[in-house]
Each structure stands twice: as C-alpha cells, then as structure tokens.
Amino acid sequence: MKLFNRMPAEVREAVTPPDRVLTYADGPDGYVIATDRALYIRGTRLPWFRVDRGLWDEEGLTVVTTSGEEHRALLPEPGRVPEAVRERVTASIVVSQYAPLDARGGVRLVARRTDDDRTVWEFVFDSGMDPEDPGLRALAEQALEEARRSFGV
C-alpha cells in the first residue's frame, strides 16, 4: 500500500469522497485505483457490488460488471491492485447459492452488500437460458424467496 503523502495528486483528485484509497497502479491508460468502496478504471467509478470479476493477464486488467460490461486497462506493473480487486469483490458478496430450475439448468442467486449497507440480489442464469423467459423468472423468484428465508437476508 502506498503512503498517502506519496500518493500522486492525480490519484487523490480522481477519488470521490468518502472513498478511501487502498492501492493504485499506473499504466499507459492512466491510474487504476482501488478504494474501500469502488474501483476507478479509465475514468469510471465501479462500486464493488457492481463488479462481477476481474480478469488478469500479462498486459493488464479486464473488469466485468454484473451487467456484463467490460472495462480494460493496461497495467504492466499492477502492484497490489489484483489482490485488492479480489478481496473487495469477495467482501461484497453476502450470499452466492446455485438453484436448479428445470431440465435446462439453473440460476446462481447472488446477494451483494452496497456502499450504503443495503443488500441487492441478482440472478445469474446458466448459459443458454433466457433470463427474459417468464416461466424461468418465476422459478428464479421462487428460489430467491427460499434463499432469503434460509439466509435471513
């Protein structure tokens, strides 16, 4: 973790209060900044509960949001950013439970904690399943109610 007094002004200025910088890395696309509440990548603030996963390769970071958007930044020297992304995304997940729906497959029910301490749920349907299918949505909603009762969330 970099000390606050050594933090570049660009990093401090990019972060929206009350976010607190945990770590950052500089690359040709600019800074990638991990805070306690969000990831700042290429000028975009992504709250942790909206980040589904971070994918790393030798060139940099690709972040996939819960809505399926991808954000990519080149980071030849990522520092502690990969660990921070993994830790913060994992920390945002309250519940992750798979529920079979029918012969075609199932849905992962994921509850995430938001910045303001609310819980939001999302459905992650198996590949090839239509999330807009009313029958599948009804089965997923039923599975969600069971999960809420089971976990008290």
HELIX and SHEET records of a PDB file:
HELIX    1   1 PHE A    4  ARG A    6  5                                   3    
HELIX    2   2 ALA A    9  ALA A   14  1                                   6    
HELIX    3   3 TRP A   48  ARG A   50  5                                   3    
HELIX    4   4 VAL A   81  SER A   92  1                                  12    
HELIX    5   5 PRO A  134  PHE A  151  1                                  18    
SHEET    1   A 4 VAL A  21  GLY A  27  0                                        
SHEET    2   A 4 GLY A  30  THR A  35 -1                                        
SHEET    3   A 4 ALA A  38  ILE A  41 -1                                        
SHEET    4   A 4 THR A  44  PRO A  47 -1                                        
SHEET    1   B 3 VAL A  51  TRP A  56  0                                        
SHEET    2   B 3 GLY A  60  THR A  65 -1                                        
SHEET    3   B 3 GLU A  70  LEU A  74 -1                                        
SHEET    1   C 3 ILE A  93  ASP A 102  0                                        
SHEET    2   C 3 GLY A 105  ARG A 113 -1                                        
SHEET    3   C 3 THR A 119  PHE A 125 -1                                        
END                                                                             
